[in-house]
Amino acid sequence: MTKTPLQFRHNGRDVALFVDGGVNLLVALRELIGDMTPKFGCGQGGCGACSVLIDGELHLSCLTLAETVNGRSIETLDGMKDGPNLHPLQRAFMEHHGLQCGFCTPGFLMLMTAVLEREPDISDEDILDVLASNLCRCTGYQNIVKAVRAAAAEMRAT
């Protein structure tokens, strides 16, 4: 099988690697780079566990061919914090117990990062609509909603 050269920025660092044709971004991130934060959930784009930001826009890495990110910038959960400082969403998820097993958490954090950066004054109703695109099997969403509301308020204040 022919390997395709691929170069992109991953959480602020330049990456160069070769991928097999047809490999999705999730596999490239996890198996070739070692970034285990995007999770394999359903493999069909229905759960959001594999969400990443590509040039600041939310994408499902299980549905994104790796070769399509050549020259682009990819951000995962590992890239959210600023050195030792957690992103407001990361802090809020911890403070408001927005996770239990944590499997879905990277997807929720990437989803809401993309949304809150575009729409910091999002309404509670719209938060619920947006969160419905990702699946959590543990929490019942109440604490996830609390965490997102708290992070949104903090991000608006800064």
Secondary structure by P-SEA (a helix, b strand, c coil): cbbbbbbbbcccbbbbbcccccccaaaaaccccccccccccccccccccbbbbccccccccccccccccccbbbbccccccccccccaaaaaaaaacccccccaaaaaaaaaaaaaaacccccaaaaaaaacccccccccaaaaaaaaaaaaaaaaac
